Amino acid sequence: AMIMGLAGLTVAWNRAEQIFGLGFSVSSFLLPLAAGLFLVLAVLLAAKAILYPQELLAEIGHPVKLAFVPTVSVAMILLSVAFLHSAPTVSFWLWSAGSILHLALTLYVLSSWIHHTKYEITHLNPAWFIPVVGNVLAPLGGVPLGLGAWATAQFGVGLFLWPVLVVLLVVRMVESGPLPPKMAPTLFV
């Protein structure tokens, strides 16, 4: 999730530098930082998968932590947008891998929500939007890379799921009261 924020900040600075013609480049510092941190975290995640596969599977099976699994693919999509102008080939491969992975993770998360009885209304929280977010962000990188049809289809998936989750979240807040203090920061998602 940290990479999502850092990559988004990089994209925002890059756009500001282009629009306002800034003489300094904050994004040229942020982009390698975001990419480097992503690589470090990807290596650590791979090591966790190899050394502690049961713990990783437990996180994937957890009703709350599952929503955070697609942060990896969302981070890839956002990094691809950040690399659009400086490294289009890197951007293309990051976006392609990220969007395919994200669609697969979205389908997995949806399947988990639909076909499992372990979920209760109290498990629902704003972090459940994360699996949808990458679908909505897909056109930011996909359209400039010439992959508009795929990006639009993915955007449609996100556009369809977003209001469904909003309704479910409102129902959850009405039926079960406010989020527990530990989950309150997810309201910023």
N, C-alpha and C positions, 0 to 999 in steps of 0.2 A: 504494500500500500504506500510505503514511503516513496517508491519510484514513481508511482502515479502522480503524487503531488509534485515531486521534483521535475518530472518530465513536463507536466502541465505548466509549471512555473517557467521552464525553459522555453516552451512554445510561446507563452505569453510575452516573455522578454524579447524573443526573436521577432514577434509581430510588432511590438512596440518600437524596436530598433528600426524595422523596415518603415513603419508608418511615420514615425517622428524624425527619422534620419539621424538617430543618435550617433555621436562620434565615438562612443565607447561600446563595447560589446559584452554585456553580462552573460548573454546566452552562450557565447563561445567558452566561457568558464563553466557554466552550468551543464552544458551538454556532455562533456567528457566525465564530469562528476556523476551525473545521472547514469550514464552508460557504464561507467566503472563500478558504481554501486550495484547496478543491476547484475553485472557479471559476477561480482562477489557473492551476492545473494543467490544467484542461480547455481553457483558452485556449491554453496552451503546447502541449498535445497536438494541438489543431486546427492551430496554426501549424506544428508539425512535420509533420503530415499534408499540409499545403499546400506547405511549402517543401522538405521532404525526404521525399517519399513512399517512395522506395526504401529509406531507412534504416528507416522504420516497417515496411514490408513485410518487411525482413530480420529485424527483431525478432519479428514475427508468425510468421515461418517458422523461427525458431531453436528447437531442441528443448528448451532450458531456459527461455528468455525467454517462450515462448508461454504458459506457465502463469501468468505475471504479467499478461497482457492482461486477464483478467476482473476484476482488482482495481478497474477503473473501475466496473463494474456492481455489485460487492459494496459499494463505497463509496457508491454511490447508494442501495442498499437500506438500509445502516446509517444514512445521513443521513436517509432517510425515517422511520426509527424514532425518530431524535433529534428530528425535527420533529413527531411525532405530536400532542403536546399543545399546542405553541405555534403551529403553522401546519398544520392538517390538510389544507388544499388543496395546499400545497407538498409535504407528506408523500405525499399521494395520487399526484401527478404524478411525484415522484421514485421512489416505489415502483413505479408502473406502468412507467415507462420503464426503470428499473433491472432489474426482474424479467424483462421481455421481452428486454432486451439480454443479460441474464445467461443466460437459457435459450438464446438464439441463440449466444452465445459458448461455452456448455457443449457444445452440439451441434457447433460448429466444432472445438473442441479435441478432443473425442472422435473426430470424423471424422479429424482429423489424426493422432491416436495410432493409430487402427485402420488407416488406408489408406496410411500412408507407411512406407517402409523406412528412413528416415534415423534412426529412433530405435533406440537400443541400451539394454540393461538399465541401463547406467551413467548414462544420462540421467535415469532415474527418481529423483525426490527428493520430499521432503515438500511442496514448493511445488506439486506436481501436485494437491494437495488444494484449492487456491484455486478452480479452476473448479467444484468440488463445494460449497464453503462457502456461496456465495450461495444455492444451492438450499435448503440446510438452514436458512438464516437467513430465507428468504422469509416464513414464518408470523409472525415478530416484527412485521412491519409490515402484512402482508396481512390477517391475521385481524382486528385492530382496525379496519382500513379497510373491512371488509365484503367482502373478496375472499378469503374462506377457501377456496373450492374451488380456485382457481388456486394459492394459497399451499400448500395441502395437496398438490396434484399436484407442485409444484416440490420440496416437502420430500421427497416419495416418490422423486423422481429422485436427490436427494442421499443419501437413506437407502440406496438401492440401490447407488450408486456408492462410498460410503464404505468398506464392508468389502472391496470389490474392490480399491480402492487400498491398503488396509492390507495385504492379502495380497501384492499386487505389490511393495510397499515392503519387506516382510519377505523376500520372495524375492530382491529386489535386494541387500539387506544380507547375506544368506547367500551368494549367488553371487558378488558383486563386492566384498565387504568394506565397511568403513565409508565414509561419504560423504567426498569430498575436503574439506579444511579450509575452502575457499571456500564450500562448500554446507552445511557443518555448521549454520549459524544457521537454515536452513530447518526443522530439527527442531522449532523452536518454533511452526511453522505447525500 
